[in-house]
Amino acid sequence: MRPTFILAVPRVFEKVYNGAEEKAAAEGRGAIFGRAARTAVAYSMALDSPGRPGLRLRAEHALFDRLVYGKLRVALGGRVRYAISGGAALSTRLCHFFRGVGVVVLEGYGLTETTAAATVNRPDRNKIGTVGQPLPGAAIKVGEDGEVLIGGPTVFPGYWQNEAATKETFAEDGWFRTGDIGELDDEGFLTITGRKKELIVTSGGKNVAPAVLEDRLRGHALVSQAMVVGDGKPYIAALVTLDTDMLGPWKKRHGVPDDTPVCELRDNPDIVAAVQTAVDDANKAVSRAESIRKFRILDVDFTQENGQLSAKLGIRRSVLLKDFAADIDALYS
């Protein structure tokens, strides 16, 4: 298959990036890939600046296009120009990375109740970090509490034979309550900052949106999934799982026997240091009060079979809070 357009959930794009990074490291080209990735992000960000990319940045970009970016495009079939990511947030850094590589990722937003997409970025109107502007017929506004509200003919009339749920879901003026927290800029681009029900309130009264931290944690090659915790607790912490696909090359590079189980690797100093790097990077996106103070590496991954992941590969917090209650308690003991 050599598509010109692909649609996927964020985890697919994360795996493409992590796989490329790990392959480069295994071939002794990790430093080159790291520089190429930084150049791609810088080039994409410069496209949105008044000065556009400067001569030096354009030259570096052209060099890495031959050394790195072209190979990534070939891995996607060689002809992909655009991709749409939906179902959850894709990190701003990865959006810039892929655009710098030559594959523009357009993020969109919607729910089943709004007949799928209500907003989307478009090739000629793309603002990275947002989920785009409303599609024709869709109306978007943000309530006083920050909740995103949607109106228009694509919004469903109500839940089948469930008047109580329907009444709870619609505001008094008829707008559909999405349950998401967001912001609208002066051009009508919508940014989703978290789920209303998922906001963590620490014992100190600090409101924390976990998605920002979790998205950045998953950006590390060795991290498969992450869940930020801390509701009613004195500080924010996180549960982290390891990506078994990436552990194979890592074991080879570090001289670790291939049959070493995850339960033994979770306490490996190099593994712990790598995850700490991911945590430090995630903490850069938030204030100190919102930052992750402790983390715990699990010896199992979250799975759909156990009901811990949704069909879109998003985490189901209520299930995980129950399944890993002992691990969470250990973070605060």
N, C-alpha and C positions, 0 to 999 in steps of 0.2 A: 504494500500500500504506500502511495506517495501523495497524501492529502495536501491541500492548500490551506485547510482550515481544520482545527480540532477543538473539541469542547471537553473539559474535564474538571474534576474537583481539585482543590489546591494540593492535595497530597500527591497527585500525579506529577505536578510541576516540581514539588519539593524532591521527589524521588529522582527525577531527571537530573536536577542540579546536584544532589548528593551523590548520585551514581557517577556523574562525570568528575566530580571533585575527588572521589575515592579512587577512581580509575587512574586519574592523573597522579595521585600520591603513590599508588602502587607501582607506577612506571617511573618514579623518580622525578616527575614533572609537577609536583605539588606547588612549588613556588611560582612556576610560570602560570599555572591555572589561577592561583590566588591573585596574581597581578592582573591577569586577563579579566577576572571577575570584577575586580575593583575598577578597571578601565571601562568595562561595559556599563557598570552602574553610573560612573561619573559621566560617561558619554550620553547616556539616556537622560540624566538629570540636566545636563547642559542643553539638551534639545528644548527644554522648557524655559531656559533662561534667555534674557534679552540678547546676550552676546553670542548665543549658540556655541557649539564646541570650538575651541581655539585650534590653532594650527598644530600644536604639539599633541593635543588630545586626539585630533583627527588622525595624526600619523601613528600614534600608539594603537588606536582603534583599528586602523588598516592592517597593521602588523599582526595583531591578535586575531583579526578576521581570517587571515591565512593560517595561523598556527592553531587556533582553538575554535573560534565561533563557527567556521565552516563545517568542522567535524560534528559539532552539536546539531547544526541544521540537517546534516546528512543523517544523523541518528534519528531525527524526526521525519525522515522521508526525503528531505532535501528540497521540498517545495512549500513548506508551511510558511505562510505570511502572517496569519492572525490566529489567535486562540481565544476562547472565552473560558474564564474560570468562574465557577459559581458554587453555591452550596455552603460555602464558608469563606472567610477572608484569606487572601493570599498576601503574604508580606509585601510591603512596598518595595523593599530591596530586591526581592525576586522579580517583581514586575519590571523594575528598572533593568535588572540583569538580562531578562529575556528580550526586552526591547533593544538593549545594547547589542545583543547577539544577532538580532534581526528577526525575532518573532514577537510581534506585539500582542501582549495578553490584555484582553479587554474584560474587566470585571463587571458583573451585573448583579442584580439583587431582585428577589421576589419570593413569594410563598405559593404553596398550592392554592391557598384561599384567594390569591390575586391572579390566578390563571398563569402561574409561573412568573416570568420576568415583569417587573414594574419599572425598573430603571436599568440602564446599561451604558457603558462607555462605547463610543463608536469610533471608527477609524479617523474621522475628521473632527471628533469632539471627545478627546480622551484625556482625562486628568488622573494620573496615577495616584493611588491612595484613596480614591473615591470609587463608588459603584455606579457612577454615571448620572445622567439626567433622566427624568421620567420619559417613558415611551409615550407615543401619542395615545391619548385617552386616559392615561394614568395621572392622578394628582397626588402630590406628596406634601405633607407638612409635618412639623415637629411640635409635639405638645409641650406644655409648660414644664413637664417632668422629664423632657428629653426623648419621649417615646415617638417613634416614627409612625405616622398615620397615613393610610392610603385610601383614596377614593377613586371612583370612576366605574365605568360599565364592566371592567374585567374583574372587579371584586365580587366574590360569591355572595349570594343572598343570606346564607346561614347554614348551620350544621343540620344534617338530616335528622329530623325528629329529636332535636335537642335544643329546645328554646332557651334553657338556662345558659348553655354554653354560648349560644348566639348573642344573647343579651349582654353577657360579660365581655364578649369580643368586640362589640361595636360601641363607640362613644355615643353620647346623647345626640350629637349632631349628625350621626350616620357614618362617621369615618371608621375604618377598620383599624383596630389596635394590633400592631404587628408583634409587640413584645420586645422589639429591638430598640436600642438607644442609638441616636444618631444626630448628625448636624447637616444643615443645608447651607451652602455658601451663596454668595450673591449672584452666581451664575446658574444656580439650580442644581449643582452637583451634590449628591448625597454621600455622606461618609457614615459608615456604621461603626460605632465604637464599642458595642457589646450588647449582651442580652439583659433585659430588665431583671429577669428572674435569676440570672447568674452573677449579678453583682455581689462581690464579697465585701462584707462589712466587718472589719477587724474590731477587737475589743476596745481599741482606741477611737473607734468611730470613723475610720478611714474607709471610703468606698473605693474598691478596686475592681476594674474590669479585667478578668483573667485572660481573655482572648489575646490581648496585646502581648502578654508574656508568653503564652503557649505557642503562638504563631512563630515567634522568634526562636524559641527553644527547638521547635521541630525543624528549623533551618539548619541545624548542625547535622553532619553526616551520620553520626553514631546514634542520634536520637530518633526513635520511632514515634512515640507519643508522649504527651505531657499533660498533667492536670495540676493546675494551681489551686491551692487550698488556703484556708485561713479565716473562714467565717466564724466570728466570735472568738478568734484566737489573738494572741498578742502580736503576731507578725505573719507575713506571707511565706508560704513554703510550697514545695512542688514534689509531685511523684513523677518519675521519669522512667520510660522503658527504652531498651536498646534495640536498634534495627539489626536483626540477625543477618540480613543481606549484606550489610556493611561490616559486620564483625569478622567475616571470613578473611577479606583482604587485610583488615587491621591485625588479626592474629598472625598472619604471615609476615607482615612488616615488623612486628614486635617480638617475633620468635616464640609465640604462644602456641602450644599444641592445638591442632585444628579441632580436636574433640573436647576441648575445655568447655564445660557448660556455662551458661549465663550466670547461674547461681554462684560460680566461683569468680567470674569476671567482674561482677558488680562492685566488688571491693578492691579491684586492681587499681593501684595508684594512678596509672596512666589513664585508665577509663574515667576515674573520678575527676582527674585534672581536666580531661576533655569536656566532661559534662559541666564542670565549673566554668570553663571558658564559655560554653553556651549560656549558662546562667548569667555570667557577667555581661555578655552581649545583650541578653534580654533586658537586664536591669537598666541599660542605657536608655531604654525607651520610656521609663517611668521615673517618678520621684523616689527618694529614698524610702519614704513611708510605704510606698507600693511595691518595693523591690523584694525579690526572693531572698530570704535569709538562710534557709536550709533546704536541702533536697534529699530525696531518697531514691536510689536506683532499684527498680523492681527486677526480679528474676524471671518475670513473665511479661508478655506483651498484652495490650488490650485487643480484644477480638470481637468480631461481629457474632460469632457463634455463641459467645457467652453473654450476648446482649450489651456489651460494653461500648460498642461502636455502632453508629447508625449506618444506613446504606450509603450515606455520603462520606463515611469514614470520620464523622465528627464524634467526639466523646459524649457519652451519656453520664452526666455527673451523678445523678441519683443512684445509678447502679454502681458506679465506681466508688462512691462514698461508702456504700455498704460493703462491697467486696473487699476493699482495702482499708477498712476502718482501723485495723491494728497497725498498719504501716503509717497511717496518718497520725494516730496517737503517738507513735514512736518519734515523729518529728517534733512533738511538743513535750516529750517526757523529760 
